[in-house]
């Protein structure tokens, strides 16, 4: 599958996210990426699917490569998209940029579809797959 990042999420950097050294703490990058991940889940219907079926996403792994520091005040934006769809999991790629379009971090999440009733992995529904491909086709 082509690596496409169709979703954009804009976030404001808060003063409290700074560390002793005057830049944004690395833990906050994980928080920003979580916000982008949940945004993608909502856009493709995984959150709604979970509320209706008790089958939904769970984070299996995440990684972040830091490219340049962030500072307060400011805003950032994240671009996110599904890099690979497997049977019971998928990989999300994220890129985090400053308002000046400087790449600050790249990240990847491995997300597993879990039946929360049985705590077993299950296949991703065709509806969710179709929702993502529809999102790709309607991006601006």
FENZI-V267658 format. One record per backbone hydrogen bond with DSSP energy under -0.5 kcal/mol. CO is the residue of the C=O (numbers start at 1). NH is the residue of the N-H. Records with the same first field share a line. If there is no record, write none. Layout:
# FENZI-V267658
CO=NH / NH
This chain:
# FENZI-V267658
2=4
4=6
7=80
9=78
11=76
13=74
14=17
15=18
17=25
19=22
23=19
25=28 / 29
26=29 / 30
27=31
28=32
29=33
30=34
31=35
32=36
33=37
34=38
35=39
36=40
37=41
38=42
39=43
40=44
41=45 / 46 / 47
42=45
45=49
46=50
47=51
48=52
49=53 / 55
50=54
54=116
56=114
58=112
61=110
63=108
64=66
65=106
70=24
74=13
75=99
76=11
77=97
78=9
79=95
80=7
81=83 / 93
84=86 / 91
87=124
88=113
89=86
90=111
91=83 / 84
92=109
93=81
94=107
95=79
96=104 / 105
97=77
98=101
102=98
104=67 / 68
105=96
106=65
107=94
108=63
109=92 / 111
110=60 / 61
111=90
112=58 / 114
113=122
114=56 / 116
115=119 / 120
120=115
125=129
126=130
127=131
128=132
129=133
130=134
131=135
132=136
133=137
134=138
135=139
136=139
